[in-house]
Amino acid sequence: MSAPAALITGGTSGIGRATAELLLERGYRVMVTGRESVAEAARSLPAEIVVVRADARSLTDLDHVMNEARQRFGALDVLFLNAGISRVKPLAETGEADFDDLFDINVKGNFFTLQKALPLLNDGASVIFTIGAGTGIAAPAMVAAKGALLPLMRSAALELAPRRIRVNAVSPGAIDTPVYSRMGIPGRPLSPGARAFPSAGWGCPPTSPRPWPSWPLRPPATSPGTISSSAEAWASGGSRTTHDLR
C-alpha cells in the first residue's frame, strides 16, 4: 500500500513548512507550493518533499500543481489550504489593490484550489483551511477575507460529507513566522504590533528560541498535523484555535 499523500499550499515557510516536515516524519508523501521562499525551501527542506512554485490567484498555476500531484502521487489524502496574505490596514487606508489581493489569494485561491483538487481527493480524505489570526483587530478588509473562509469551509463540509471527506479549519493565534517580519510587525508580545492581537503571547516554531512568554506550543489535538489524521476521527465543518505549528 502506498504511503498517504499531502498537498500543502503556502508550504514553503511558517506554518505550512512546519506541517510539511511533521507529515513527512509521520510517513506521508508531501508536496508544498508557494510564491516566495521557493528556491530556499527547495534547498533546505528534506529532499523527499516536492516543492512547486505557484501563485494561488492563478488558475493556470493551480492546474499545474494538480497535474504534478497527479503524476507524483496519483491521489491525495490531505489538502492543507494554508496559502494566504495579510494586510493590516484600517478601513480609511485600505486601497483597491489591497482589497483585491486579500480576496484573490485568501478566498479565490483557496476556493479554486479545493475545486481543482476534488478529483484527486480520496474518499475519507481530510481538507484543512488556515483561517488566520486577524479576526480581533482593526483591519476590516483582511478580517472580511479571512472570515469568508469559515462559511466556505462549512458549506464544503456538507457537500463532501457523502464522500466522507472531512473539511475543518485551524485558527492560529499570532505565530512568529516570516509573514509578520514582512509586514513590519516584530514577534514580541509587548510590541505595538503584538498588542493588536487579543492573545497574551506568540506561538513559535518548535526549533525557535523563546526569550519571551508564549502560549503552549502543543495543546492537545489542535494542530494541522493532528486534524489531518483519520485516526482522530474528527467531525467535519469545525474550526479550532491553536498556537501550535506542529
DAJO-V99742 format. One record per residue. BURIAL is b if it has 16 or more other C-alpha atoms within 10 Angstrom, else e. Layout:
BURIAL
BURIAL
This chain:
e
e
e
b
b
b
b
b
b
b
b
b
b
b
b
b
b
b
b
b
b
b
b
b
e
e
e
b
b
b
b
b
b
b
b
e
e
b
e
e
b
b
e
e
b
e
e
e
b
b
b
b
b
b
b
b
b
b
b
e
b
b
b
e
b
b
b
e
b
e
e
e
b
e
b
b
b
b
b
b
b
b
b
b
b
b
b
b
b
e
e
e
e
b
e
e
e
b
b
e
b
b
b
b
b
b
b
b
b
b
b
b
b
b
e
b
b
b
e
b
b
b
b
b
b
b
b
b
b
b
b
b
b
b
b
e
b
e
b
b
b
b
b
b
b
b
b
e
b
b
e
b
b
b
e
b
b
e
e
b
e
e
e
b
b
b
b
b
b
b
b
b
b
b
b
b
b
e
e
b
e
e
e
e
b
b
b
b
b
e
e
e
b
b
e
e
b
e
b
e
b
b
b
b
b
e
e
e
e
e
e
e
e
b
b
e
b
e
e
e
e
b
b
b
b
b
b
b
e
e
e
e
e
b
e
b
b
b
b
b
b
b
b
b
b
b
